[in-house]
Amino acid sequence: MVEKRKGAGGKLSRSETVTVRLDPKLRYLAELAARKQRRTLSSFIEWAIEDTLNRFPIREWDEGVTTVMSQSENLWDVDDSDRFAKLALAYPELLTHDEQLIWKLVKECGYLWRGGYSKSNKEWTWTVREESFLFDRLRAHWAAFQAVAAGEVEASALPKWPKTDPKVKSSSGFDDMDDDIPF
């Protein structure tokens, strides 16, 4: 005997459910449009959003427009921290206040960036750009950056890195001595 499956068809995987408020007139008109396309209201709303994203400018310049959807491959990632970093690197003006707090911490943390020790002051320096960013390191410490930005833990919870070149001794020659006088 063949078991009968429940439901009308294959189960589609939906990752998010969003509750929206619609004016009664707008809902009615959207339902009519959905009927015309032989869709559910939910399917119609999803289609309408995608259609809008294909036309909505995320950036405009003299030569043209970049749409939100055209940037989807550059901005989307299944990992929250990677998605955050991609947005911050490409469109920092779109960050929320809370995201700006995290981004400030990220930009100031040399552990997350490829760089080098400067010849003049022997300090670790880096350039804030995608090619310099170490996504795997942010992934490993994402919770700490979020907690520090939220004020839940001290900045000492963030990863450390050698800020000055460990191969260079100070000019005094007393690097291994404590700052405190031993008496």
PLY file of the C-alpha trace (Angstrom):
ply
format ascii 1.0
element vertex 183
property float x
property float y
property float z
element edge 182
property int vertex1
property int vertex2
end_header
0.00 0.00 0.00
1.32 3.43 -0.94
1.24 6.06 1.76
-0.47 9.27 0.83
1.58 12.40 1.43
0.05 15.26 3.32
-0.06 18.61 1.57
-0.51 19.60 -2.02
3.04 19.30 -3.25
6.71 19.23 -2.43
7.76 21.17 0.58
9.68 24.30 -0.31
12.27 25.42 2.15
11.54 28.91 3.36
14.16 30.35 5.61
12.26 33.33 6.98
8.69 34.18 7.86
7.90 37.88 7.88
4.75 39.38 9.29
3.68 42.57 7.54
0.78 44.94 8.03
-1.12 45.85 4.91
-3.81 48.44 4.52
-7.08 46.57 3.69
-7.26 48.13 0.23
-3.62 47.25 -0.57
-4.15 43.68 0.64
-7.27 43.29 -1.51
-5.49 44.63 -4.59
-2.47 42.39 -3.93
-4.81 39.39 -3.63
-6.36 40.29 -7.00
-2.93 40.57 -8.60
-1.96 37.23 -7.04
-5.10 35.62 -8.49
-4.25 37.03 -11.91
-0.81 35.36 -11.70
-2.32 32.20 -10.16
-0.19 32.62 -7.06
-0.81 32.69 -3.34
-0.66 36.10 -1.72
2.59 35.10 -0.04
4.11 34.00 -3.36
2.95 37.22 -5.01
4.51 39.38 -2.27
7.80 37.47 -2.60
7.73 37.93 -6.39
6.91 41.66 -6.03
9.82 42.21 -3.64
12.23 40.39 -5.95
10.95 42.39 -8.93
11.49 45.63 -7.02
15.00 44.62 -5.94
15.89 44.09 -9.61
15.04 47.74 -10.25
15.87 49.43 -6.92
19.20 51.34 -6.94
21.65 50.61 -4.14
24.12 53.06 -5.66
23.83 55.65 -8.42
26.62 57.38 -10.29
27.02 59.38 -13.49
27.40 56.28 -15.67
24.41 54.41 -14.32
22.83 52.53 -11.47
23.71 49.45 -9.43
20.61 47.60 -8.23
20.24 45.74 -4.97
19.67 42.44 -6.80
22.74 42.90 -9.03
24.82 42.98 -5.84
23.23 39.90 -4.28
26.18 37.62 -5.08
28.60 40.17 -3.57
26.54 40.81 -0.44
24.83 37.54 0.48
26.49 34.84 2.54
24.98 32.13 4.72
27.32 33.18 7.54
26.20 36.26 9.50
29.69 37.60 10.07
30.69 37.26 6.41
27.45 38.91 5.32
28.08 41.76 7.76
31.68 42.26 6.57
30.69 42.21 2.89
28.06 44.88 3.49
30.38 47.01 5.63
33.18 46.86 3.08
30.98 47.65 0.06
28.22 49.86 1.47
29.15 51.18 4.94
26.49 53.87 4.61
23.80 51.15 4.88
24.94 49.93 8.31
22.61 50.40 11.26
23.95 52.17 14.35
24.62 48.85 16.10
26.41 47.53 13.01
28.49 50.72 12.86
29.67 50.04 16.41
30.79 46.53 15.43
32.42 47.80 12.22
34.46 50.37 14.18
35.81 47.58 16.36
36.54 45.42 13.31
38.36 48.21 11.46
40.52 48.89 14.52
41.48 45.25 15.12
44.71 44.43 13.29
44.18 40.72 13.96
41.49 40.69 11.25
43.57 42.30 8.50
46.50 41.39 6.28
49.11 44.06 6.59
52.66 44.59 7.64
54.89 46.39 10.07
55.63 49.93 8.93
59.27 50.85 8.41
58.93 54.15 10.24
57.36 53.18 13.59
57.47 49.36 13.34
53.74 49.13 14.09
51.28 46.77 12.39
49.42 48.66 9.66
46.68 47.58 7.27
44.30 48.95 4.69
40.56 48.51 5.17
39.53 46.74 1.97
38.11 43.34 1.10
41.41 41.95 -0.24
43.03 42.58 3.18
40.22 41.15 5.30
40.51 37.75 7.01
36.91 36.51 7.06
37.73 33.29 8.92
39.14 35.23 11.86
36.01 37.36 12.20
33.90 34.19 12.01
35.89 32.70 14.89
35.44 35.81 17.07
32.07 37.11 15.83
30.29 36.65 19.16
33.00 38.61 20.97
32.74 41.58 18.58
28.96 41.62 18.96
29.17 41.42 22.76
31.76 44.21 23.02
29.75 46.47 20.69
26.62 45.81 22.78
28.49 46.73 25.97
28.04 43.24 27.41
31.78 42.53 27.80
34.98 44.57 27.91
37.12 45.21 24.84
39.75 42.93 26.36
37.60 40.03 25.05
38.63 40.88 21.49
41.54 39.06 19.85
45.04 40.46 20.30
47.88 40.80 17.79
51.48 41.99 18.06
51.05 45.73 17.50
54.76 46.31 17.16
57.22 44.16 15.27
58.34 41.43 17.71
61.66 41.13 15.83
62.63 44.73 16.64
64.10 45.54 20.06
63.59 48.94 21.57
66.50 51.35 21.37
67.06 51.20 25.15
67.79 47.48 25.15
65.66 46.99 28.27
62.61 45.33 26.65
62.61 42.37 29.02
62.49 44.46 32.19
59.30 45.35 34.03
58.16 48.96 34.12
57.91 48.82 37.92
60.97 49.49 40.01
61.60 46.33 42.11
61.79 48.09 45.51
0 1
1 2
2 3
3 4
4 5
5 6
6 7
7 8
8 9
9 10
10 11
11 12
12 13
13 14
14 15
15 16
16 17
17 18
18 19
19 20
20 21
21 22
22 23
23 24
24 25
25 26
26 27
27 28
28 29
29 30
30 31
31 32
32 33
33 34
34 35
35 36
36 37
37 38
38 39
39 40
40 41
41 42
42 43
43 44
44 45
45 46
46 47
47 48
48 49
49 50
50 51
51 52
52 53
53 54
54 55
55 56
56 57
57 58
58 59
59 60
60 61
61 62
62 63
63 64
64 65
65 66
66 67
67 68
68 69
69 70
70 71
71 72
72 73
73 74
74 75
75 76
76 77
77 78
78 79
79 80
80 81
81 82
82 83
83 84
84 85
85 86
86 87
87 88
88 89
89 90
90 91
91 92
92 93
93 94
94 95
95 96
96 97
97 98
98 99
99 100
100 101
101 102
102 103
103 104
104 105
105 106
106 107
107 108
108 109
109 110
110 111
111 112
112 113
113 114
114 115
115 116
116 117
117 118
118 119
119 120
120 121
121 122
122 123
123 124
124 125
125 126
126 127
127 128
128 129
129 130
130 131
131 132
132 133
133 134
134 135
135 136
136 137
137 138
138 139
139 140
140 141
141 142
142 143
143 144
144 145
145 146
146 147
147 148
148 149
149 150
150 151
151 152
152 153
153 154
154 155
155 156
156 157
157 158
158 159
159 160
160 161
161 162
162 163
163 164
164 165
165 166
166 167
167 168
168 169
169 170
170 171
171 172
172 173
173 174
174 175
175 176
176 177
177 178
178 179
179 180
180 181
181 182
